[in-house]
Amino acid sequence: MIQKSTAETPIEEIHRIRREISDRFGGDIAAIAADADRRAKASGRPIWQAETTNQTMQRSGGGDVSGNGDSTPAAR
C-alpha cells in the first residue's frame, strides 16, 4: 500500500499562511498592507525606495494618452 506523506509542501504552506493572514484581518487588504508596513518599519531593517516615481506610459495598441489620462484610438 502506498502511503501519502502528511507533511505539507512549500506551496501548501504558502497557501495556509496566506489564509491565516487573511483570516486575521478579515480579508481587508488595506489592513494587511498597513500591518506589513508597520512591521517593516519596526524591524529597523533598511527599506528599498525607488529613485524615481512611476511615469504614465503610452497604452498598448498604439493610441496616444491625452493630458487627462484618456486614451485616443490607435491609428489604422
Buried (B, 14 or more C-beta within 10 A) or exposed (E): EEEEEEEEEEEEEEEEEEEEEEEEBEEEEEEBEEBEEEEEEEEEEEEEEEEEEEEEEEBEEEBEEEEEEEBEEEEE
